[in-house]
């Protein structure tokens, strides 16, 4: 067979802050490999690094706001 096999890998990334807050997010990667086992080995043997490329405001939450006018 001529061509490349690709496998979709589903991961959960967990970010833990110094204060102990945890943020967990699912991600999907596509890996070129000859078999499912090789794709799994590639991921398990990999080193993961991160880079902040953008931060933007998504919401403002008002807490304890008096809306009765008094």
Predicted model as a PDB file, atoms N, CA, C, CB and O in Angstrom, pLDDT in the B-factor column:
MODEL        1                                                                  
ATOM      1  N   UNK A   1       0.850  -1.185   0.000  1.00 58.00           N  
ATOM      2  CA  UNK A   1       0.000   0.000   0.000  1.00 58.00           C  
ATOM      3  C   UNK A   1       0.890   1.240   0.000  1.00 58.00           C  
ATOM      4  CB  UNK A   1      -0.964   0.003   1.229  1.00 58.00           C  
ATOM      5  O   UNK A   1       1.856   1.325   0.758  1.00 58.00           O  
ATOM      6  N   UNK A   2       0.557   2.183  -0.845  1.00 72.00           N  
ATOM      7  CA  UNK A   2       1.281   3.445  -0.898  1.00 72.00           C  
ATOM      8  C   UNK A   2       0.457   4.486  -0.164  1.00 72.00           C  
ATOM      9  CB  UNK A   2       1.567   3.884  -2.370  1.00 72.00           C  
ATOM     10  O   UNK A   2      -0.754   4.579  -0.363  1.00 72.00           O  
ATOM     11  N   UNK A   3       1.110   5.270   0.687  1.00 82.00           N  
ATOM     12  CA  UNK A   3       0.402   6.312   1.404  1.00 82.00           C  
ATOM     13  C   UNK A   3       0.803   6.346   2.865  1.00 82.00           C  
ATOM     14  CB  UNK A   3      -1.089   6.116   1.278  1.00 82.00           C  
ATOM     15  O   UNK A   3       1.665   5.592   3.315  1.00 82.00           O  
ATOM     16  N   UNK A   4       0.168   7.223   3.579  1.00 87.00           N  
ATOM     17  CA  UNK A   4       0.452   7.424   4.988  1.00 87.00           C  
ATOM     18  C   UNK A   4      -0.809   7.192   5.797  1.00 87.00           C  
ATOM     19  CB  UNK A   4       1.009   8.834   5.242  1.00 87.00           C  
ATOM     20  O   UNK A   4      -1.881   7.685   5.445  1.00 87.00           O  
ATOM     21  N   UNK A   5      -0.682   6.452   6.867  1.00 95.00           N  
ATOM     22  CA  UNK A   5      -1.807   6.272   7.778  1.00 95.00           C  
ATOM     23  C   UNK A   5      -1.790   7.394   8.805  1.00 95.00           C  
ATOM     24  CB  UNK A   5      -1.751   4.880   8.473  1.00 95.00           C  
ATOM     25  O   UNK A   5      -0.729   7.803   9.277  1.00 95.00           O  
ATOM     26  N   UNK A   6      -2.965   7.883   9.143  1.00 96.00           N  
ATOM     27  CA  UNK A   6      -3.090   8.913  10.168  1.00 96.00           C  
ATOM     28  C   UNK A   6      -4.075   8.446  11.221  1.00 96.00           C  
ATOM     29  CB  UNK A   6      -3.539  10.263   9.555  1.00 96.00           C  
ATOM     30  O   UNK A   6      -5.109   7.857  10.908  1.00 96.00           O  
ATOM     31  N   UNK A   7      -3.741   8.715  12.470  1.00 97.00           N  
ATOM     32  CA  UNK A   7      -4.593   8.342  13.597  1.00 97.00           C  
ATOM     33  C   UNK A   7      -4.946   9.582  14.391  1.00 97.00           C  
ATOM     34  CB  UNK A   7      -3.898   7.298  14.500  1.00 97.00           C  
ATOM     35  O   UNK A   7      -4.085  10.413  14.680  1.00 97.00           O  
ATOM     36  N   UNK A   8      -6.229   9.705  14.745  1.00 97.00           N  
ATOM     37  CA  UNK A   8      -6.670  10.810  15.585  1.00 97.00           C  
ATOM     38  C   UNK A   8      -6.462  10.400  17.039  1.00 97.00           C  
ATOM     39  CB  UNK A   8      -8.171  11.184  15.305  1.00 97.00           C  
ATOM     40  O   UNK A   8      -6.948   9.354  17.470  1.00 97.00           O  
ATOM     41  N   UNK A   9      -5.740  11.225  17.791  1.00 95.00           N  
ATOM     42  CA  UNK A   9      -5.436  10.962  19.192  1.00 95.00           C  
ATOM     43  C   UNK A   9      -6.201  11.967  20.037  1.00 95.00           C  
ATOM     44  CB  UNK A   9      -3.900  11.043  19.470  1.00 95.00           C  
ATOM     45  O   UNK A   9      -6.090  13.174  19.819  1.00 95.00           O  
ATOM     46  N   UNK A  10      -6.965  11.487  20.987  1.00 95.00           N  
ATOM     47  CA  UNK A  10      -7.703  12.364  21.894  1.00 95.00           C  
ATOM     48  C   UNK A  10      -6.989  12.405  23.236  1.00 95.00           C  
ATOM     49  CB  UNK A  10      -9.173  11.886  22.066  1.00 95.00           C  
ATOM     50  O   UNK A  10      -6.718  11.365  23.837  1.00 95.00           O  
ATOM     51  N   UNK A  11      -6.688  13.606  23.702  1.00 93.00           N  
ATOM     52  CA  UNK A  11      -5.974  13.822  24.962  1.00 93.00           C  
ATOM     53  C   UNK A  11      -6.766  14.784  25.836  1.00 93.00           C  
ATOM     54  CB  UNK A  11      -4.544  14.369  24.705  1.00 93.00           C  
ATOM     55  O   UNK A  11      -7.595  15.546  25.339  1.00 93.00           O  
ATOM     56  N   UNK A  12      -6.509  14.747  27.127  1.00 93.00           N  
ATOM     57  CA  UNK A  12      -6.990  15.787  28.035  1.00 93.00           C  
ATOM     58  C   UNK A  12      -5.761  16.474  28.598  1.00 93.00           C  
ATOM     59  CB  UNK A  12      -7.905  15.199  29.182  1.00 93.00           C  
ATOM     60  O   UNK A  12      -4.881  15.823  29.161  1.00 93.00           O  
ATOM     61  N   UNK A  13      -5.701  17.775  28.451  1.00 92.00           N  
ATOM     62  CA  UNK A  13      -4.606  18.563  28.994  1.00 92.00           C  
ATOM     63  C   UNK A  13      -5.092  19.184  30.299  1.00 92.00           C  
ATOM     64  CB  UNK A  13      -4.125  19.661  27.977  1.00 92.00           C  
ATOM     65  O   UNK A  13      -6.162  19.790  30.347  1.00 92.00           O  
ATOM     66  N   UNK A  14      -4.298  19.029  31.352  1.00 94.00           N  
ATOM     67  CA  UNK A  14      -4.648  19.606  32.644  1.00 94.00           C  
ATOM     68  C   UNK A  14      -3.584  20.623  33.031  1.00 94.00           C  
ATOM     69  CB  UNK A  14      -4.786  18.503  33.734  1.00 94.00           C  
ATOM     70  O   UNK A  14      -2.398  20.301  33.096  1.00 94.00           O  
ATOM     71  N   UNK A  15      -4.017  21.849  33.287  1.00 93.00           N  
ATOM     72  CA  UNK A  15      -3.141  22.920  33.742  1.00 93.00           C  
ATOM     73  C   UNK A  15      -3.431  23.135  35.222  1.00 93.00           C  
ATOM     74  CB  UNK A  15      -3.352  24.245  32.909  1.00 93.00           C  
ATOM     75  O   UNK A  15      -4.581  23.367  35.595  1.00 93.00           O  
ATOM     76  N   UNK A  16      -2.420  23.062  36.059  1.00 95.00           N  
ATOM     77  CA  UNK A  16      -2.586  23.305  37.484  1.00 95.00           C  
ATOM     78  C   UNK A  16      -1.770  24.538  37.863  1.00 95.00           C  
ATOM     79  CB  UNK A  16      -2.152  22.062  38.322  1.00 95.00           C  
ATOM     80  O   UNK A  16      -0.560  24.584  37.643  1.00 95.00           O  
ATOM     81  N   UNK A  17      -2.451  25.543  38.441  1.00 95.00           N  
ATOM     82  CA  UNK A  17      -1.771  26.772  38.833  1.00 95.00           C  
ATOM     83  C   UNK A  17      -1.009  26.565  40.143  1.00 95.00           C  
ATOM     84  CB  UNK A  17      -2.782  27.928  38.974  1.00 95.00           C  
ATOM     85  O   UNK A  17      -1.196  25.553  40.817  1.00 95.00           O  
ATOM     86  N   UNK A  18      -0.162  27.512  40.498  1.00 96.00           N  
ATOM     87  CA  UNK A  18       0.565  27.435  41.764  1.00 96.00           C  
ATOM     88  C   UNK A  18      -0.373  27.446  42.958  1.00 96.00           C  
ATOM     89  CB  UNK A  18       1.546  28.583  41.874  1.00 96.00           C  
ATOM     90  O   UNK A  18      -0.018  26.945  44.025  1.00 96.00           O  
ATOM     91  N   UNK A  19      -1.577  28.015  42.797  1.00 97.00           N  
ATOM     92  CA  UNK A  19      -2.577  28.046  43.874  1.00 97.00           C  
ATOM     93  C   UNK A  19      -3.395  26.755  43.941  1.00 97.00           C  
ATOM     94  CB  UNK A  19      -3.514  29.237  43.684  1.00 97.00           C  
ATOM     95  O   UNK A  19      -4.230  26.601  44.832  1.00 97.00           O  
ATOM     96  N   UNK A  20      -3.166  25.840  43.020  1.00 97.00           N  
ATOM     97  CA  UNK A  20      -3.876  24.568  43.018  1.00 97.00           C  
ATOM     98  C   UNK A  20      -5.132  24.534  42.163  1.00 97.00           C  
ATOM     99  CB  UNK A  20      -4.233  24.216  44.396  1.00 97.00           C  
ATOM    100  O   UNK A  20      -5.833  23.522  42.145  1.00 97.00           O  
ATOM    101  N   UNK A  21      -5.432  25.619  41.453  1.00 97.00           N  
ATOM    102  CA  UNK A  21      -6.585  25.627  40.543  1.00 97.00           C  
ATOM    103  C   UNK A  21      -6.260  24.740  39.345  1.00 97.00           C  
ATOM    104  CB  UNK A  21      -6.939  27.090  40.079  1.00 97.00           C  
ATOM    105  O   UNK A  21      -5.151  24.774  38.813  1.00 97.00           O  
ATOM    106  N   UNK A  22      -7.248  23.944  38.928  1.00 97.00           N  
ATOM    107  CA  UNK A  22      -7.029  23.049  37.799  1.00 97.00           C  
ATOM    108  C   UNK A  22      -7.963  23.396  36.647  1.00 97.00           C  
ATOM    109  CB  UNK A  22      -7.227  21.591  38.222  1.00 97.00           C  
ATOM    110  O   UNK A  22      -9.156  23.630  36.843  1.00 97.00           O  
ATOM    111  N   UNK A  23      -7.404  23.425  35.455  1.00 95.00           N  
ATOM    112  CA  UNK A  23      -8.161  23.651  34.227  1.00 95.00           C  
ATOM    113  C   UNK A  23      -7.887  22.446  33.335  1.00 95.00           C  
ATOM    114  CB  UNK A  23      -7.758  25.020  33.517  1.00 95.00           C  
ATOM    115  O   UNK A  23      -6.737  22.162  32.999  1.00 95.00           O  
ATOM    116  N   UNK A  24      -8.955  21.736  32.951  1.00 95.00           N  
ATOM    117  CA  UNK A  24      -8.810  20.538  32.121  1.00 95.00           C  
ATOM    118  C   UNK A  24      -9.535  20.768  30.802  1.00 95.00           C  
ATOM    119  CB  UNK A  24      -9.368  19.270  32.850  1.00 95.00           C  
ATOM    120  O   UNK A  24     -10.674  21.235  30.775  1.00 95.00           O  
ATOM    121  N   UNK A  25      -8.853  20.431  29.708  1.00 94.00           N  
ATOM    122  CA  UNK A  25      -9.418  20.701  28.391  1.00 94.00           C  
ATOM    123  C   UNK A  25      -9.070  19.559  27.433  1.00 94.00           C  
ATOM    124  CB  UNK A  25      -8.901  22.054  27.840  1.00 94.00           C  
ATOM    125  O   UNK A  25      -7.918  19.130  27.378  1.00 94.00           O  
ATOM    126  N   UNK A  26     -10.051  19.066  26.682  1.00 96.00           N  
ATOM    127  CA  UNK A  26      -9.752  18.018  25.696  1.00 96.00           C  
ATOM    128  C   UNK A  26      -9.146  18.610  24.426  1.00 96.00           C  
ATOM    129  CB  UNK A  26     -11.025  17.228  25.350  1.00 96.00           C  
ATOM    130  O   UNK A  26      -9.514  19.707  24.006  1.00 96.00           O  
ATOM    131  N   UNK A  27      -8.223  17.880  23.824  1.00 94.00           N  
ATOM    132  CA  UNK A  27      -7.660  18.279  22.536  1.00 94.00           C  
ATOM    133  C   UNK A  27      -7.560  17.038  21.651  1.00 94.00           C  
ATOM    134  CB  UNK A  27      -6.257  18.960  22.713  1.00 94.00           C  
ATOM    135  O   UNK A  27      -7.549  15.910  22.144  1.00 94.00           O  
ATOM    136  N   UNK A  28      -7.488  17.259  20.355  1.00 96.00           N  
ATOM    137  CA  UNK A  28      -7.296  16.173  19.397  1.00 96.00           C  
ATOM    138  C   UNK A  28      -6.089  16.487  18.528  1.00 96.00           C  
ATOM    139  CB  UNK A  28      -8.564  15.962  18.524  1.00 96.00           C  
ATOM    140  O   UNK A  28      -5.892  17.625  18.102  1.00 96.00           O  
ATOM    141  N   UNK A  29      -5.295  15.471  18.276  1.00 94.00           N  
ATOM    142  CA  UNK A  29      -4.132  15.586  17.402  1.00 94.00           C  
ATOM    143  C   UNK A  29      -4.237  14.522  16.324  1.00 94.00           C  
ATOM    144  CB  UNK A  29      -2.800  15.443  18.202  1.00 94.00           C  
ATOM    145  O   UNK A  29      -4.846  13.475  16.541  1.00 94.00           O  
ATOM    146  N   UNK A  30      -3.657  14.779  15.179  1.00 96.00           N  
ATOM    147  CA  UNK A  30      -3.561  13.773  14.128  1.00 96.00           C  
ATOM    148  C   UNK A  30      -2.081  13.386  14.027  1.00 96.00           C  
ATOM    149  CB  UNK A  30      -4.130  14.311  12.741  1.00 96.00           C  
ATOM    150  O   UNK A  30      -1.205  14.234  13.859  1.00 96.00           O  
ATOM    151  N   UNK A  31      -1.836  12.076  14.135  1.00 96.00           N  
ATOM    152  CA  UNK A  31      -0.467  11.554  14.153  1.00 96.00           C  
ATOM    153  C   UNK A  31      -0.270  10.627  12.956  1.00 96.00           C  
ATOM    154  CB  UNK A  31      -0.169  10.802  15.490  1.00 96.00           C  
ATOM    155  O   UNK A  31      -1.098   9.753  12.702  1.00 96.00           O  
ATOM    156  N   UNK A  32       0.814  10.815  12.231  1.00 96.00           N  
ATOM    157  CA  UNK A  32       1.187   9.893  11.157  1.00 96.00           C  
ATOM    158  C   UNK A  32       1.900   8.701  11.779  1.00 96.00           C  
ATOM    159  CB  UNK A  32       2.093  10.594  10.087  1.00 96.00           C  
ATOM    160  O   UNK A  32       2.907   8.875  12.465  1.00 96.00           O  
ATOM    161  N   UNK A  33       1.394   7.492  11.550  1.00 95.00           N  
ATOM    162  CA  UNK A  33       2.013   6.283  12.093  1.00 95.00           C  
ATOM    163  C   UNK A  33       1.566   5.084  11.273  1.00 95.00           C  
ATOM    164  CB  UNK A  33       1.651   6.089  13.592  1.00 95.00           C  
ATOM    165  O   UNK A  33       0.538   5.134  10.597  1.00 95.00           O  
ATOM    166  N   UNK A  34       2.337   4.010  11.334  1.00 93.00           N  
ATOM    167  CA  UNK A  34       2.004   2.795  10.590  1.00 93.00           C  
ATOM    168  C   UNK A  34       0.973   1.928  11.303  1.00 93.00           C  
ATOM    169  CB  UNK A  34       3.253   1.990  10.345  1.00 93.00           C  
ATOM    170  O   UNK A  34       0.380   1.044  10.684  1.00 93.00           O  
ATOM    171  N   UNK A  35       0.747   2.171  12.613  1.00 94.00           N  
ATOM    172  CA  UNK A  35      -0.228   1.374  13.353  1.00 94.00           C  
ATOM    173  C   UNK A  35      -0.759   2.178  14.539  1.00 94.00           C  
ATOM    174  CB  UNK A  35       0.402   0.043  13.836  1.00 94.00           C  
ATOM    175  O   UNK A  35      -0.170   3.181  14.942  1.00 94.00           O  
ATOM    176  N   UNK A  36      -1.878   1.718  15.084  1.00 95.00           N  
ATOM    177  CA  UNK A  36      -2.463   2.351  16.266  1.00 95.00           C  
ATOM    178  C   UNK A  36      -1.481   2.269  17.437  1.00 95.00           C  
ATOM    179  CB  UNK A  36      -3.813   1.679  16.637  1.00 95.00           C  
ATOM    180  O   UNK A  36      -1.347   3.222  18.204  1.00 95.00           O  
ATOM    181  N   UNK A  37      -0.812   1.153  17.571  1.00 96.00           N  
ATOM    182  CA  UNK A  37       0.160   0.972  18.660  1.00 96.00           C  
ATOM    183  C   UNK A  37       1.331   1.931  18.521  1.00 96.00           C  
ATOM    184  CB  UNK A  37       0.672  -0.471  18.686  1.00 96.00           C  
ATOM    185  O   UNK A  37       1.808   2.479  19.515  1.00 96.00           O  
ATOM    186  N   UNK A  38       1.796   2.137  17.297  1.00 96.00           N  
ATOM    187  CA  UNK A  38       2.903   3.072  17.077  1.00 96.00           C  
ATOM    188  C   UNK A  38       2.452   4.507  17.367  1.00 96.00           C  
ATOM    189  CB  UNK A  38       3.433   2.957  15.624  1.00 96.00           C  
ATOM    190  O   UNK A  38       3.205   5.286  17.951  1.00 96.00           O  
ATOM    191  N   UNK A  39       1.222   4.860  16.961  1.00 95.00           N  
ATOM    192  CA  UNK A  39       0.694   6.196  17.255  1.00 95.00           C  
ATOM    193  C   UNK A  39       0.644   6.426  18.767  1.00 95.00           C  
ATOM    194  CB  UNK A  39      -0.717   6.373  16.636  1.00 95.00           C  
ATOM    195  O   UNK A  39       1.013   7.496  19.251  1.00 95.00           O  
ATOM    196  N   UNK A  40       0.186   5.411  19.509  1.00 95.00           N  
ATOM    197  CA  UNK A  40       0.132   5.522  20.967  1.00 95.00           C  
ATOM    198  C   UNK A  40       1.533   5.665  21.559  1.00 95.00           C  
ATOM    199  CB  UNK A  40      -0.574   4.298  21.571  1.00 95.00           C  
ATOM    200  O   UNK A  40       1.741   6.468  22.469  1.00 95.00           O  
ATOM    201  N   UNK A  41       2.483   4.904  21.057  1.00 96.00           N  
ATOM    202  CA  UNK A  41       3.857   4.987  21.549  1.00 96.00           C  
ATOM    203  C   UNK A  41       4.460   6.358  21.265  1.00 96.00           C  
ATOM    204  CB  UNK A  41       4.718   3.892  20.914  1.00 96.00           C  
ATOM    205  O   UNK A  41       5.166   6.913  22.107  1.00 96.00           O  
ATOM    206  N   UNK A  42       4.188   6.903  20.088  1.00 95.00           N  
ATOM    207  CA  UNK A  42       4.708   8.232  19.741  1.00 95.00           C  
ATOM    208  C   UNK A  42       4.225   9.264  20.754  1.00 95.00           C  
ATOM    209  CB  UNK A  42       4.271   8.637  18.309  1.00 95.00           C  
ATOM    210  O   UNK A  42       5.009  10.088  21.225  1.00 95.00           O  
ATOM    211  N   UNK A  43       2.937   9.221  21.089  1.00 94.00           N  
ATOM    212  CA  UNK A  43       2.378  10.185  22.042  1.00 94.00           C  
ATOM    213  C   UNK A  43       2.932   9.958  23.440  1.00 94.00           C  
ATOM    214  CB  UNK A  43       0.848  10.091  22.064  1.00 94.00           C  
ATOM    215  O   UNK A  43       3.337  10.916  24.099  1.00 94.00           O  
ATOM    216  N   UNK A  44       2.961   8.720  23.905  1.00 94.00           N  
ATOM    217  CA  UNK A  44       3.431   8.419  25.265  1.00 94.00           C  
ATOM    218  C   UNK A  44       4.896   8.774  25.467  1.00 94.00           C  
ATOM    219  CB  UNK A  44       3.223   6.950  25.574  1.00 94.00           C  
ATOM    220  O   UNK A  44       5.297   9.126  26.577  1.00 94.00           O  
ATOM    221  N   UNK A  45       5.697   8.689  24.419  1.00 96.00           N  
ATOM    222  CA  UNK A  45       7.129   8.968  24.523  1.00 96.00           C  
ATOM    223  C   UNK A  45       7.468  10.431  24.225  1.00 96.00           C  
ATOM    224  CB  UNK A  45       7.895   8.066  23.578  1.00 96.00           C  
ATOM    225  O   UNK A  45       8.639  10.811  24.239  1.00 96.00           O  
ATOM    226  N   UNK A  46       6.464  11.239  23.960  1.00 94.00           N  
ATOM    227  CA  UNK A  46       6.691  12.634  23.590  1.00 94.00           C  
ATOM    228  C   UNK A  46       6.836  13.529  24.815  1.00 94.00           C  
ATOM    229  CB  UNK A  46       5.553  13.136  22.716  1.00 94.00           C  
ATOM    230  O   UNK A  46       6.337  13.219  25.897  1.00 94.00           O  
ATOM    231  N   UNK A  47       7.519  14.630  24.621  1.00 93.00           N  
ATOM    232  CA  UNK A  47       7.609  15.682  25.621  1.00 93.00           C  
ATOM    233  C   UNK A  47       6.645  16.782  25.214  1.00 93.00           C  
ATOM    234  CB  UNK A  47       9.073  16.225  25.761  1.00 93.00           C  
ATOM    235  O   UNK A  47       6.640  17.217  24.062  1.00 93.00           O  
ATOM    236  N   UNK A  48       5.837  17.229  26.149  1.00 87.00           N  
ATOM    237  CA  UNK A  48       4.845  18.256  25.843  1.00 87.00           C  
ATOM    238  C   UNK A  48       5.333  19.595  26.384  1.00 87.00           C  
ATOM    239  CB  UNK A  48       3.456  17.891  26.441  1.00 87.00           C  
ATOM    240  O   UNK A  48       5.727  19.706  27.545  1.00 87.00           O  
ATOM    241  N   UNK A  49       5.299  20.603  25.525  1.00 90.00           N  
ATOM    242  CA  UNK A  49       5.620  21.967  25.941  1.00 90.00           C  
ATOM    243  C   UNK A  49       4.437  22.850  25.585  1.00 90.00           C  
ATOM    244  CB  UNK A  49       6.940  22.485  25.263  1.00 90.00           C  
ATOM    245  O   UNK A  49       3.570  22.461  24.802  1.00 90.00           O  
ATOM    246  N   UNK A  50       4.409  24.031  26.160  1.00 87.00           N  
ATOM    247  CA  UNK A  50       3.318  24.950  25.843  1.00 87.00           C  
ATOM    248  C   UNK A  50       3.869  26.346  25.600  1.00 87.00           C  
ATOM    249  CB  UNK A  50       2.272  24.974  26.978  1.00 87.00           C  
ATOM    250  O   UNK A  50       4.959  26.701  26.048  1.00 87.00           O  
ATOM    251  N   UNK A  51       3.083  27.117  24.880  1.00 92.00           N  
ATOM    252  CA  UNK A  51       3.428  28.498  24.575  1.00 92.00           C  
ATOM    253  C   UNK A  51       2.131  29.289  24.560  1.00 92.00           C  
ATOM    254  CB  UNK A  51       4.198  28.621  23.208  1.00 92.00           C  
ATOM    255  O   UNK A  51       1.173  28.897  23.894  1.00 92.00           O  
ATOM    256  N   UNK A  52       2.091  30.389  25.280  1.00 92.00           N  
ATOM    257  CA  UNK A  52       0.908  31.249  25.267  1.00 92.00           C  
ATOM    258  C   UNK A  52       0.978  32.095  24.002  1.00 92.00           C  
ATOM    259  CB  UNK A  52       0.826  32.152  26.560  1.00 92.00           C  
ATOM    260  O   UNK A  52       1.919  32.865  23.810  1.00 92.00           O  
ATOM    261  N   UNK A  53      -0.033  31.946  23.136  1.00 95.00           N  
ATOM    262  CA  UNK A  53      -0.037  32.707  21.887  1.00 95.00           C  
ATOM    263  C   UNK A  53      -1.082  33.812  21.894  1.00 95.00           C  
ATOM    264  CB  UNK A  53      -0.282  31.781  20.712  1.00 95.00           C  
ATOM    265  O   UNK A  53      -1.015  34.733  21.080  1.00 95.00           O  
ATOM    266  N   UNK A  54      -2.050  33.731  22.806  1.00 96.00           N  
ATOM    267  CA  UNK A  54      -3.089  34.756  22.855  1.00 96.00           C  
ATOM    268  C   UNK A  54      -3.864  34.624  24.163  1.00 96.00           C  
ATOM    269  CB  UNK A  54      -4.046  34.640  21.631  1.00 96.00           C  
ATOM    270  O   UNK A  54      -4.096  33.516  24.647  1.00 96.00           O  
ATOM    271  N   UNK A  55      -4.254  35.743  24.722  1.00 94.00           N  
ATOM    272  CA  UNK A  55      -5.157  35.793  25.874  1.00 94.00           C  
ATOM    273  C   UNK A  55      -6.184  36.868  25.572  1.00 94.00           C  
ATOM    274  CB  UNK A  55      -4.383  36.088  27.226  1.00 94.00           C  
ATOM    275  O   UNK A  55      -5.831  38.001  25.246  1.00 94.00           O  
ATOM    276  N   UNK A  56      -7.473  36.507  25.682  1.00 95.00           N  
ATOM    277  CA  UNK A  56      -8.516  37.490  25.408  1.00 95.00           C  
ATOM    278  C   UNK A  56      -9.655  37.333  26.403  1.00 95.00           C  
ATOM    279  CB  UNK A  56      -9.036  37.348  23.967  1.00 95.00           C  
ATOM    280  O   UNK A  56      -9.899  36.238  26.910  1.00 95.00           O  
ATOM    281  N   UNK A  57     -10.342  38.418  26.676  1.00 93.00           N  
ATOM    282  CA  UNK A  57     -11.469  38.440  27.600  1.00 93.00           C  
ATOM    283  C   UNK A  57     -12.656  37.737  26.970  1.00 93.00           C  
ATOM    284  CB  UNK A  57     -11.838  39.884  27.989  1.00 93.00           C  
ATOM    285  O   UNK A  57     -13.025  38.036  25.835  1.00 93.00           O  
ATOM    286  N   UNK A  58     -13.260  36.801  27.702  1.00 91.00           N  
ATOM    287  CA  UNK A  58     -14.421  36.081  27.180  1.00 91.00           C  
ATOM    288  C   UNK A  58     -15.705  36.428  27.910  1.00 91.00           C  
ATOM    289  CB  UNK A  58     -14.185  34.601  27.263  1.00 91.00           C  
ATOM    290  O   UNK A  58     -16.788  36.269  27.346  1.00 91.00           O  
ATOM    291  N   UNK A  59     -15.619  36.903  29.164  1.00 92.00           N  
ATOM    292  CA  UNK A  59     -16.831  37.230  29.918  1.00 92.00           C  
ATOM    293  C   UNK A  59     -16.477  38.084  31.128  1.00 92.00           C  
ATOM    294  CB  UNK A  59     -17.565  35.944  30.363  1.00 92.00           C  
ATOM    295  O   UNK A  59     -15.350  38.056  31.623  1.00 92.00           O  
ATOM    296  N   UNK A  60     -17.464  38.843  31.590  1.00 89.00           N  
ATOM    297  CA  UNK A  60     -17.360  39.589  32.845  1.00 89.00           C  
ATOM    298  C   UNK A  60     -18.518  39.139  33.712  1.00 89.00           C  
ATOM    299  CB  UNK A  60     -17.382  41.157  32.612  1.00 89.00           C  
ATOM    300  O   UNK A  60     -19.673  39.193  33.289  1.00 89.00           O  
ATOM    301  N   UNK A  61     -18.219  38.696  34.918  1.00 85.00           N  
ATOM    302  CA  UNK A  61     -19.254  38.226  35.835  1.00 85.00           C  
ATOM    303  C   UNK A  61     -19.388  39.226  36.981  1.00 85.00           C  
ATOM    304  CB  UNK A  61     -18.922  36.798  36.377  1.00 85.00           C  
ATOM    305  O   UNK A  61     -18.415  39.508  37.681  1.00 85.00           O  
ATOM    306  N   UNK A  62     -20.583  39.756  37.167  1.00 83.00           N  
ATOM    307  CA  UNK A  62     -20.844  40.701  38.249  1.00 83.00           C  
ATOM    308  C   UNK A  62     -21.351  39.928  39.453  1.00 83.00           C  
ATOM    309  CB  UNK A  62     -21.869  41.793  37.815  1.00 83.00           C  
ATOM    310  O   UNK A  62     -22.283  39.131  39.340  1.00 83.00           O  
ATOM    311  N   UNK A  63     -20.742  40.161  40.598  1.00 83.00           N  
ATOM    312  CA  UNK A  63     -21.117  39.455  41.815  1.00 83.00           C  
ATOM    313  C   UNK A  63     -21.566  40.498  42.839  1.00 83.00           C  
ATOM    314  CB  UNK A  63     -19.926  38.585  42.367  1.00 83.00           C  
ATOM    315  O   UNK A  63     -20.866  41.482  43.082  1.00 83.00           O  
ATOM    316  N   UNK A  64     -22.733  40.275  43.431  1.00 75.00           N  
ATOM    317  CA  UNK A  64     -23.214  41.165  44.482  1.00 75.00           C  
ATOM    318  C   UNK A  64     -23.649  42.515  43.981  1.00 75.00           C  
ATOM    319  CB  UNK A  64     -22.165  41.348  45.503  1.00 75.00           C  
ATOM    320  O   UNK A  64     -23.591  43.491  44.729  1.00 75.00           O  
ATOM    321  N   UNK A  65     -24.073  42.606  42.773  1.00 64.00           N  
ATOM    322  CA  UNK A  65     -24.479  43.878  42.176  1.00 64.00           C  
ATOM    323  C   UNK A  65     -25.907  44.195  42.576  1.00 64.00           C  
ATOM    324  CB  UNK A  65     -24.344  43.838  40.638  1.00 64.00           C  
ATOM    325  O   UNK A  65     -26.792  43.351  42.443  1.00 64.00           O  
ATOM    326  N   UNK A  66     -26.135  45.390  43.057  1.00 68.00           N  
ATOM    327  CA  UNK A  66     -27.456  45.819  43.475  1.00 68.00           C  
ATOM    328  C   UNK A  66     -28.213  46.344  42.252  1.00 68.00           C  
ATOM    329  CB  UNK A  66     -27.364  46.904  44.587  1.00 68.00           C  
ATOM    330  O   UNK A  66     -27.830  47.358  41.669  1.00 68.00           O  
ATOM    331  N   UNK A  67     -29.290  45.648  41.867  1.00 65.00           N  
ATOM    332  CA  UNK A  67     -30.052  46.042  40.681  1.00 65.00           C  
ATOM    333  C   UNK A  67     -31.429  46.589  41.039  1.00 65.00           C  
ATOM    334  CB  UNK A  67     -30.200  44.858  39.740  1.00 65.00           C  
ATOM    335  O   UNK A  67     -32.251  46.826  40.153  1.00 65.00           O  
ATOM    336  N   UNK A  68     -31.690  46.793  42.335  1.00 68.00           N  
ATOM    337  CA  UNK A  68     -33.011  47.273  42.749  1.00 68.00           C  
ATOM    338  C   UNK A  68     -33.094  48.793  42.778  1.00 68.00           C  
ATOM    339  CB  UNK A  68     -33.358  46.720  44.114  1.00 68.00           C  
ATOM    340  O   UNK A  68     -34.181  49.341  42.955  1.00 68.00           O  
ATOM    341  N   UNK A  69     -31.991  49.474  42.613  1.00 62.00           N  
ATOM    342  CA  UNK A  69     -31.970  50.932  42.587  1.00 62.00           C  
ATOM    343  C   UNK A  69     -31.956  51.559  43.965  1.00 62.00           C  
ATOM    344  CB  UNK A  69     -33.147  51.439  41.831  1.00 62.00           C  
ATOM    345  O   UNK A  69     -32.069  52.780  44.071  1.00 62.00           O  
ATOM    346  N   UNK A  70     -31.824  50.789  45.008  1.00 57.00           N  
ATOM    347  CA  UNK A  70     -31.885  51.372  46.346  1.00 57.00           C  
ATOM    348  C   UNK A  70     -30.689  51.242  47.167  1.00 57.00           C  
ATOM    349  CB  UNK A  70     -32.946  50.811  47.064  1.00 57.00           C  
ATOM    350  O   UNK A  70     -30.668  51.709  48.306  1.00 57.00           O  
TER     351      UNK A  70                                                      
ENDMDL                                                                          
END                                                                             
